[in-house]
């Protein structure tokens, strides 16, 4: 049976229209998806009129309030019980749905999810993980992308376990190639925290991953690594740098092609290639970051995502539920404890 997913209909730049349209597209691709739309009932009903095939597989839970992009996590927590985001996450907690998807405030969503769902046994802190495009056919899983500014070596070990489980589900790898982000690939490089995490992962040889030390930031997009692990501060800086570089390249190409008549003719000739580039870099095709390490599945969609992006986020949530992400993480955490008892993976 397909999972039932709660949709924070009020999150994102365009609210119910795009969130409902994205859910409709996901259900068109995967017949059987069920939805609980949370938010302003009248606005959701209005959006559903454009997707009559979705109405029979959906329910609406009215929410009086909405968490804005300006709300601080503490503010969001105080009013979470009456907001679309808070009620969507609570539906995961109660078991009314299998997962929740929101395009709202990231910090608020993390705070609400962590308070409502708590961290899994063996996990100190949840991490934000996402799929990033590479030069190869498969995306790279990278975490943490901003949930934890400072991390211990134990946190990084836990992130590696969670990232490998995520990669196995999304790409079907038996043992994803995992590396820690560092300032060099030599064993002596990096902080004590990174080196201690690497030592622990090398010892835990029975894990469902292929750990191979360190990688540098210039290798993130090459596709040479399946999972890249780092602290949230470094991960967020790296992510924003990649996004900025992608915009820089596309804007530079656009400016170059419009610079002269000859360039415009060249653009027409090379248009298939530039369209392929645009499609590959389109964030909607990689939409759906995940809060790994919680007792439930919560997926964060880009606030600016279109219906295709929202559909991808819904599909990520469904796959994680169907392929038992929580059980996979728990199994590998147990192996860490058994193979390397000196490594602490739980509070």
VOGU-3710 file (C-alpha; in Angstrom, 3 decimals, decimal comma):
1> xxxxxxxxxx> 0,000/0,000/0,000  1,313/3,436/-0,914  2,142/5,808/1,944  -0,104/8,598/3,148  1,738/11,909/3,190  0,931/15,154/4,994  1,462/18,265/2,868  1,975/21,641/4,522  -0,149/23,399/1,922  0,712/26,878/3,166
11> xxxxxxxxxx> 4,493/26,542/2,857  6,413/27,775/-0,157  6,262/30,954/-2,182  2,911/30,200/-3,819  1,156/28,186/-1,130  -1,710/25,764/-1,877  -1,738/26,140/-5,666  1,761/24,715/-6,196  1,692/22,301/-3,254  -1,561/20,726/-4,441
21> xxxxxxxxxx> -0,395/20,680/-8,069  2,831/18,961/-7,026  0,931/16,335/-5,068  -1,319/15,758/-8,093  1,713/15,248/-10,330  3,263/12,807/-7,838  0,035/10,811/-7,709  -0,148/10,777/-11,501  3,318/9,211/-11,545  2,564/6,841/-8,649
31> xxxxxxxxxx> -1,056/5,801/-8,467  -2,130/5,085/-4,932  -0,468/7,972/-3,089  -2,734/9,366/-0,362  -2,535/12,902/1,008  -3,498/14,955/4,028  -3,411/18,632/3,067  -2,917/20,892/6,080  -3,727/24,599/5,995  -6,486/27,033/5,087
41> xxxxxxxxxx> -9,383/24,759/4,159  -11,022/27,151/1,689  -7,778/27,836/-0,176  -6,960/24,130/-0,376  -10,447/23,299/-1,693  -10,048/26,006/-4,314  -6,714/24,543/-5,424  -8,166/21,025/-5,546  -10,789/22,145/-8,091  -8,048/22,061/-10,747
51> xxxxxxxxxx> -7,217/18,440/-9,838  -10,495/16,527/-9,442  -8,704/13,170/-9,625  -6,859/14,096/-6,416  -9,916/14,812/-4,272  -10,870/11,170/-3,739  -7,412/10,337/-2,375  -7,072/13,396/-0,153  -8,286/14,830/3,126  -8,006/18,361/4,497
61> xxxxxxxxxx> -6,984/19,335/8,010  -7,738/22,994/8,659  -5,029/25,086/10,312  -5,688/28,564/11,641  -2,126/29,865/11,441  0,928/29,835/9,195  4,618/30,009/10,085  6,259/32,779/8,068  9,746/32,872/6,641  10,673/35,514/9,223
71> xxxxxxxxxx> 9,602/33,491/12,268  12,444/32,363/14,501  12,474/28,689/15,578  11,448/29,649/19,128  8,473/31,643/17,790  7,484/28,753/15,532  7,560/26,300/18,434  5,279/28,455/20,559  2,522/28,539/17,953  3,179/25,198/16,257
81> xxxxxxxxxx> -0,028/23,524/17,520  -2,190/25,836/15,400  -0,013/26,100/12,281  -0,075/24,094/9,068  3,569/23,093/9,529  3,142/22,021/13,128  -0,024/20,018/12,446  1,577/18,297/9,434  4,547/17,142/11,528  2,260/16,149/14,392
91> xxxxxxxxxx> 0,360/13,890/11,994  3,611/11,939/11,534  4,030/11,708/15,294  0,523/10,307/15,836  0,825/7,852/12,960  -1,971/9,480/10,956  0,472/9,784/8,029  3,748/8,135/7,044  5,675/11,320/6,250  5,378/15,098/5,988
101> xxxxxxxxxx> 6,476/17,530/3,261  6,828/21,277/3,766  8,273/24,127/1,713  8,209/26,481/4,667  10,799/27,999/7,008  13,714/25,517/7,309  14,783/26,451/10,832  11,209/26,302/12,084  10,613/22,946/10,403  13,741/21,472/11,985
111> xxxxxxxxxx> 12,810/22,776/15,451  9,220/21,550/15,249  10,224/18,167/13,828  12,923/17,578/16,427  10,605/18,468/19,316  7,673/16,414/18,032  9,485/13,339/16,709  12,661/13,286/18,818  15,902/11,735/17,597  16,286/8,030/16,968
121> xxxxxxxxxx> 18,007/5,827/19,527  21,730/6,080/18,792  21,484/9,512/17,156  22,561/12,628/19,030  21,477/15,164/16,405  19,437/15,027/13,201  21,130/16,152/9,985  19,834/17,858/6,852  20,704/15,770/3,784  20,110/16,471/0,102
131> xxxxxxxxxx> 20,885/15,090/-3,345  23,206/17,336/-5,357  23,823/17,038/-9,118  27,117/15,604/-10,393  28,815/14,919/-13,733  27,686/11,295/-13,489  24,240/9,731/-13,726  23,636/9,611/-9,962  23,490/12,545/-7,544  25,725/12,782/-4,496
141> xxxxxxxxxx> 24,207/12,672/-1,009  25,617/15,438/1,175  25,018/16,056/4,875  24,861/18,017/7,140  23,751/21,070/5,165  22,998/23,410/8,024  21,225/21,756/10,929  24,314/21,613/13,165  26,964/24,337/13,067  29,354/22,403/15,300
151> xxxxxxxxxx> 29,747/18,633/15,388  31,699/16,017/17,320  33,410/13,041/15,707  30,531/10,879/16,973  28,064/13,139/15,142  30,019/12,710/11,905  30,022/8,930/12,304  26,254/9,003/12,766  25,865/11,267/9,725  27,894/8,797/7,640
161> xxxxxxxxxx> 25,610/5,947/8,687  22,489/7,971/7,881  23,834/9,270/4,573  24,825/5,778/3,427  21,345/4,442/4,248  19,793/7,319/2,291  22,060/6,654/-0,700  21,238/2,943/-0,691  17,541/3,760/-0,920  17,730/6,542/-3,502
171> xxxxxxxxxx> 20,344/4,948/-5,778  20,205/1,246/-4,968  23,885/1,001/-4,025  24,824/-1,953/-1,803  27,797/-0,114/-0,292  27,909/3,587/-1,210  31,342/5,195/-1,354  31,519/7,565/1,630  34,069/10,296/2,353  34,469/13,091/4,886
181> xxxxxxxxxx> 34,807/16,641/3,559  38,263/17,958/4,440  40,914/20,484/3,402  43,000/17,710/1,864  42,926/13,992/1,133  46,016/13,072/3,162  45,368/11,221/6,421  47,167/13,886/8,471  44,991/16,750/7,145  42,059/18,301/8,949
191> xxxxxxxxxx> 40,895/18,848/12,510  41,047/16,289/15,288  37,278/15,887/15,019  37,446/14,888/11,362  40,420/12,589/11,925  38,742/10,849/14,887  35,583/10,287/12,824  37,648/8,806/10,001  39,437/6,468/12,408  36,126/5,227/13,827
201> xxxxxxxxxx> 34,662/4,629/10,373  37,763/2,748/9,213  37,482/0,392/12,190  33,758/-0,268/11,678  34,391/-2,493/8,652  31,028/-4,266/8,771  28,960/-1,234/7,827  26,918/-1,078/4,622  29,235/1,501/3,120  32,643/1,789/1,502
211> xxxxxxxxxx> 34,451/4,414/3,561  37,527/5,831/1,823  38,786/8,727/3,906  38,644/12,344/2,782  37,551/14,430/-0,185  37,890/18,128/-0,982  35,183/20,596/-1,932  36,233/20,736/-5,595  35,269/17,056/-5,923  31,670/17,423/-4,715
221> xxxxxxxxxx> 30,210/17,639/-8,229  32,462/15,110/-9,981  30,414/12,080/-9,015  33,481/10,298/-7,626  31,831/9,974/-4,201  28,326/8,742/-3,329  28,060/10,319/0,141  29,937/13,371/1,485  29,822/13,966/5,241  30,591/17,229/7,036
231> xxxxxxxxxx> 29,396/19,538/9,797  26,457/21,837/9,112  28,519/25,016/8,937  30,915/23,729/6,269  28,121/21,910/4,460  25,939/24,992/4,197  28,839/27,133/2,970  29,694/24,495/0,353  26,062/24,217/-0,750  25,634/27,977/-1,164
241> xxxxxxxxxx> 28,922/28,136/-3,094  27,709/25,423/-5,483  24,365/27,165/-5,983  26,078/30,498/-6,597  28,496/28,959/-9,084  25,638/27,333/-10,986  23,845/30,689/-11,267  27,082/32,386/-12,275  27,706/29,897/-15,100  24,152/30,057/-16,462
251> xxxxxxxxxx> 24,014/33,866/-16,265  27,431/34,169/-17,923  26,356/31,884/-20,730  23,173/33,886/-21,225  25,120/37,148/-21,349  27,656/35,688/-23,787  25,011/34,384/-26,150  23,280/37,782/-26,267  26,476/39,782/-26,803  26,410/39,799/-30,622
261> xxxxxxxxxx> 24,558/38,516/-33,667  27,178/35,806/-34,174  26,722/34,701/-30,543  22,950/34,552/-31,005  23,385/32,322/-34,054  25,787/30,191/-32,029  23,160/29,891/-29,321  20,598/28,549/-31,787  23,074/25,915/-32,936  24,070/24,918/-29,414
271> xxxxxxxxxx> 20,566/25,171/-27,916  20,125/21,402/-27,339  23,303/21,374/-25,257  22,357/24,458/-23,254  18,886/23,048/-22,610  20,487/19,851/-21,301  22,676/21,948/-19,003  19,704/23,942/-17,749  17,735/20,767/-17,082  20,633/19,169/-15,213
281> xxxxxxxxxx> 21,144/22,206/-12,982  17,428/22,848/-12,372  16,977/22,599/-8,569  13,457/21,258/-9,077  14,970/18,026/-10,391  16,886/17,533/-7,140  14,271/18,902/-4,746  13,616/17,320/-1,391  16,093/17,664/1,494  15,568/15,241/4,373
291> xxxxxxxxxx> 15,903/15,562/8,139  17,672/12,276/8,864  17,881/10,865/12,381  14,330/11,607/13,570  11,667/9,070/14,530  9,744/9,875/11,381  10,208/11,119/7,828  10,116/14,878/7,186  11,123/16,319/3,804  11,937/19,968/3,140
301> xxxxxxxxxx> 11,041/21,333/-0,301  12,547/24,510/-1,767  10,301/27,469/-1,061  10,525/28,453/-4,734  9,871/24,950/-6,074  7,372/24,550/-8,901  4,939/21,643/-9,138  7,640/19,370/-10,565  9,886/20,175/-7,616  7,121/19,533/-5,087
311> xxxxxxxxxx> 6,338/16,221/-6,799  9,981/15,197/-6,467  9,945/16,052/-2,753  6,813/13,940/-2,292  8,445/11,045/-4,123  11,546/11,283/-1,903  9,331/11,070/1,192  7,460/8,079/-0,215  10,629/6,156/-1,088  12,127/6,671/2,353
321> xxxxxxxxxx> 8,969/5,290/3,953  8,587/2,378/1,551  12,240/1,341/1,886  12,306/1,660/5,686  14,957/4,342/6,158  14,630/4,294/9,965  15,250/0,537/10,189  18,267/0,740/7,875  19,870/3,463/9,981  19,207/1,520/13,209
331> xxxxxxxxxx> 20,808/-1,621/11,805  24,061/0,153/10,937  24,193/2,020/14,233  24,068/-1,350/15,967  27,015/-2,515/13,846  29,035/0,541/14,873  28,505/-0,312/18,539  29,368/-3,975/18,000  32,468/-3,477/15,846  33,824/-0,428/17,648
341> xxxxxxx> 32,552/-0,360/21,249  34,809/2,591/22,077  32,844/4,807/19,682  29,859/6,487/21,300  26,859/6,646/18,972  24,177/7,371/21,513  23,625/9,802/24,304
//
